[in-house]
Amino acid sequence: MAYLYAFCRLLTGIVFLMSAVSKLRGRAAYEEFTVATRALARLPARPVAALVVAAEVAVAPLLAWGPTVLAGFCIALGLLVAFTVAIVVALRRGRRVPCRCFGASAVPVGPGHLARNAVLVVAAGAGAVQAGTGAVPAGLGPAGLAAVALAAGAAAVLLSATGEIAGLFTSTP
């Protein structure tokens, strides 16, 4: 149980940190995210984009410190639900909005993004349940933590590329 809990914490934290960094790596990246936010959500793009990035930045440090882990998972779950709803609405309306979740992807949001979000909801939800019960498992030791960190890092990289991977199989030339 300790391995799963640590994996959920690390995976969720790494994914949200990667997402925030990809949007904050430069002015152009942030502007592209703001434009995609406007097209995807049809809400006031600048305040929504700023709120999303601020929340993403908050997730990793909250998950890193014991007393705030539940808050980190709850923020992550809230963001994931909002992202998923926005994607579903865009798909139902036939909008082809590029996903700027992890940078300057040209792949429009689609089923691959929904699958990625589902995996992340399960991870964040499982972590939140564990953190919320107060029955947090004991430490893993250095070797166990290294193994879990490696697995979570690899999973985060794979999940961040889900849209591009799905695009390989769904794009038309």
C-alpha positions as CSV (number, residue, x, y, z in Angstrom):
1,M,0.0,0.0,0.0
2,A,2.9,2.3,0.7
3,Y,4.2,1.9,-2.9
4,L,0.8,2.7,-4.4
5,Y,0.3,5.8,-2.2
6,A,3.8,7.1,-3.0
7,F,3.3,6.4,-6.7
8,C,0.0,8.3,-6.7
9,R,1.6,11.3,-5.0
10,L,4.6,11.4,-7.3
11,L,2.7,10.8,-10.5
12,T,0.2,13.5,-9.8
13,G,2.8,15.9,-8.6
14,I,5.1,15.3,-11.6
15,V,2.3,15.6,-14.1
16,F,1.0,18.9,-12.8
17,L,4.6,20.3,-12.4
18,M,5.3,19.3,-16.1
19,S,2.1,20.9,-17.2
20,A,2.7,24.2,-15.3
21,V,6.4,24.4,-16.5
22,S,5.3,23.9,-20.1
23,K,2.9,26.8,-19.9
24,L,5.4,29.1,-18.1
25,R,8.5,28.3,-20.1
26,G,8.0,31.5,-22.1
27,R,5.6,34.3,-23.1
28,A,4.7,32.5,-26.3
29,A,3.9,29.3,-24.6
30,Y,1.6,31.0,-22.1
31,E,-0.1,33.0,-24.8
32,E,-0.7,29.8,-26.8
33,F,-2.3,28.2,-23.7
34,T,-4.5,31.3,-23.2
35,V,-5.7,31.2,-26.8
36,A,-6.4,27.4,-26.4
37,T,-8.3,28.1,-23.2
38,R,-10.5,30.7,-24.9
39,A,-11.3,28.3,-27.7
40,L,-11.8,25.3,-25.4
41,A,-13.8,26.8,-22.6
42,R,-15.4,30.0,-24.0
43,L,-14.7,31.7,-20.7
44,P,-12.7,34.8,-19.9
45,A,-9.4,33.3,-21.1
46,R,-6.8,35.4,-19.2
47,P,-8.2,34.9,-15.7
48,V,-9.0,31.3,-16.3
49,A,-5.5,30.6,-17.7
50,A,-3.9,32.3,-14.8
51,L,-6.1,30.4,-12.3
52,V,-5.3,27.1,-14.0
53,V,-1.5,27.7,-14.0
54,A,-1.6,28.9,-10.4
55,A,-3.5,25.8,-9.3
56,E,-1.1,23.5,-11.3
57,V,1.9,25.1,-9.7
58,A,0.4,24.6,-6.2
59,V,-0.3,20.8,-6.6
60,A,3.3,19.5,-6.5
61,P,4.4,21.3,-3.3
62,L,1.1,20.5,-1.6
63,L,1.7,16.8,-2.4
64,A,5.2,17.0,-1.1
65,W,4.4,18.1,2.4
66,G,2.5,15.6,4.6
67,P,-0.1,17.9,6.2
68,T,-1.2,19.3,2.8
69,V,-1.3,16.2,0.7
70,L,-5.1,15.9,0.8
71,A,-5.4,19.5,-0.4
72,G,-3.0,18.8,-3.3
73,F,-5.0,15.7,-4.4
74,C,-8.3,17.7,-4.1
75,I,-6.9,20.6,-6.3
76,A,-5.6,18.0,-8.8
77,L,-9.0,16.3,-8.9
78,G,-10.8,19.6,-9.4
79,L,-8.6,20.6,-12.3
80,L,-8.9,17.1,-13.9
81,V,-12.7,17.2,-13.7
82,A,-12.7,20.7,-15.2
83,F,-10.3,19.7,-18.0
84,T,-12.3,16.6,-18.7
85,V,-15.6,18.5,-18.9
86,A,-14.0,21.1,-21.2
87,I,-12.7,18.4,-23.5
88,V,-16.1,16.6,-23.6
89,V,-17.9,19.8,-24.4
90,A,-15.4,20.6,-27.2
91,L,-15.8,17.2,-28.7
92,R,-19.6,17.3,-28.6
93,R,-19.5,20.7,-30.4
94,G,-17.1,19.4,-33.0
95,R,-14.3,21.9,-32.0
96,R,-10.8,21.0,-33.0
97,V,-8.8,22.8,-30.3
98,P,-5.2,22.0,-29.9
99,C,-4.2,20.6,-26.5
100,R,-1.8,22.9,-24.8
101,C,-1.7,20.8,-21.7
102,F,2.0,20.0,-21.9
103,G,3.3,22.6,-24.4
104,A,2.8,23.4,-28.0
105,S,1.1,20.4,-29.3
106,A,-0.8,20.7,-32.5
107,V,-2.9,17.6,-31.8
108,P,-6.5,18.5,-31.1
109,V,-8.1,17.3,-27.9
110,G,-9.7,14.0,-28.3
111,P,-10.4,10.6,-26.8
112,G,-6.7,10.1,-25.9
113,H,-6.8,13.1,-23.7
114,L,-9.9,11.7,-22.0
115,A,-8.1,8.4,-21.4
116,R,-5.1,10.3,-19.9
117,N,-7.4,12.3,-17.6
118,A,-9.2,9.1,-16.5
119,V,-5.9,7.5,-15.5
120,L,-4.9,10.7,-13.6
121,V,-8.3,10.9,-11.9
122,V,-7.9,7.3,-10.7
123,A,-4.4,8.1,-9.4
124,A,-5.4,11.3,-7.7
125,G,-8.6,9.8,-6.3
126,A,-6.8,6.8,-4.9
127,G,-4.2,9.1,-3.3
128,A,-6.9,11.4,-1.9
129,V,-8.8,8.4,-0.4
130,Q,-5.6,7.2,1.3
131,A,-4.7,10.7,2.5
132,G,-8.2,11.3,3.7
133,T,-8.5,8.2,5.8
134,G,-5.4,9.2,7.8
135,A,-4.0,5.7,7.3
136,V,-1.0,6.9,5.4
137,P,1.5,4.0,5.0
138,A,5.0,4.0,6.5
139,G,8.1,5.0,4.6
140,L,9.5,3.0,1.7
141,G,13.2,3.3,2.3
142,P,15.6,4.7,-0.2
143,A,15.5,1.8,-2.7
144,G,11.7,1.6,-2.6
145,L,11.4,5.4,-3.0
146,A,13.8,5.4,-6.0
147,A,11.9,2.6,-7.7
148,V,8.6,4.3,-7.2
149,A,10.0,7.7,-8.3
150,L,11.4,6.1,-11.5
151,A,8.1,4.4,-12.3
152,A,6.1,7.6,-11.6
153,G,8.4,9.7,-13.7
154,A,8.2,7.2,-16.6
155,A,4.4,7.1,-16.3
156,A,4.2,10.9,-16.2
157,V,6.3,11.3,-19.4
158,L,4.1,8.7,-21.1
159,L,0.9,10.4,-20.0
160,S,2.1,13.8,-21.1
161,A,2.6,12.4,-24.6
162,T,-0.8,10.6,-24.7
163,G,-2.3,13.1,-27.1
164,E,0.6,12.8,-29.6
165,I,0.6,9.0,-29.3
166,A,-3.2,8.9,-30.0
167,G,-2.7,11.4,-32.8
168,L,-0.4,8.9,-34.6
169,F,-3.4,6.5,-34.9
170,T,-6.2,9.0,-35.5
171,S,-4.7,11.8,-37.7
172,T,-5.5,12.0,-41.3
173,P,-2.7,12.9,-43.8
